[in-house]
């Protein structure tokens, strides 16, 4: 009887562990999503021109990025994706850093190539 109880408890523990992992995997921000959202702002990142900025597709994307970064674990993932995007592609970090403020949103972290996303 004791063996069955131990097996059941271990089985339940494993199910809980895998369900938590599946939840985090399903909700964690994906870098391809972050890249797609930032690409909506490519003309501003390249030129710095503010063509009717508020309400633009870029600001809609920044609002979506802010919503995606809202839970703490997603914030870290979004941060990491942005830092990777900036450093890998040598993007205009000051322009990207200005985007949330220009669009009236907050990501909960500073966009800078030296930001520690932990």
JOCORJO-V102845 format. One record per helix or strand of 2 or more residues. SS is the DSSP state (H for helix, E for strand). FROM is the first residue (numbers start at 1). TO is the last residue. If there is no record, write none. Layout:
# JOCORJO-V102845
SS;FROM;TO
SS;FROM;TO
This chain:
# JOCORJO-V102845
H;2;27
H;31;39
H;42;47
H;57;68
H;72;89
H;93;103
